[in-house]
Amino acid sequence: MNVKPLGQRVLVKPLSTEEKTKSGIYLPESAKEKPEEGEVIAVGEGKYIEGKLVPLSVKKGDKILFSKYSPDEIKVEGKELLMVKEEDILAVIE
């Protein structure tokens, strides 16, 4: 895959959502929640503060929690991926 995010953006592979509820009811595609967790695929170079480049605080392979409606959905090589700004990343899941 040859996609490199620019600036303070992060390319994320969304983690799968639950297919059924805890009580065993299967959810149709339209009823599923948007993903809020994902795995970092690629990161941009960072942002400039007072003329100095500050790298992003996440790296490739990190699992992250991000704002629900913030990412931009893109398709790369037939895969659905998300482009998230660093400021919309809430936490790194350890």
C-alpha positions, -999 to 999 in steps of 0.1 A, spaced: 0 0 0 15 33 -10 -5 59 10 14 82 32 -7 106 53 3 143 53 9 165 83 -7 154 115 -30 128 99 -30 90 107 -43 62 84 -63 37 105 -77 3 98 -110 1 118 -114 -28 142 -145 -49 135 -177 -41 153 -199 -66 171 -220 -88 148 -245 -95 176 -256 -81 209 -248 -96 243 -283 -112 243 -276 -129 210 -295 -107 185 -277 -103 152 -274 -67 140 -280 -57 104 -253 -36 87 -274 -4 90 -279 -8 128 -242 -12 136 -224 17 154 -195 34 136 -162 21 148 -143 40 174 -113 18 176 -86 10 151 -51 0 143 -26 26 130 -14 17 95 7 48 86 14 82 102 22 116 88 55 135 95 40 156 123 33 193 127 55 224 129 55 244 161 76 275 162 95 263 131 104 229 146 89 196 133 71 178 162 65 141 154 31 124 161 26 107 194 13 75 178 32 50 156 24 22 132 8 -8 149 -7 12 178 -44 4 186 -62 37 192 -96 51 203 -108 80 183 -138 104 181 -168 87 166 -177 110 137 -143 126 131 -125 103 105 -128 106 68 -136 72 51 -114 62 22 -109 31 0 -74 19 -8 -69 -12 -29 -105 -23 -21 -101 -19 17 -121 6 38 -98 27 58 -101 59 79 -80 91 79 -79 106 114 -63 138 126 -40 134 156 -62 158 176 -92 135 172 -73 105 187 -85 101 223 -62 74 236 -38 46 228 -51 11 239 -25 -9 257 
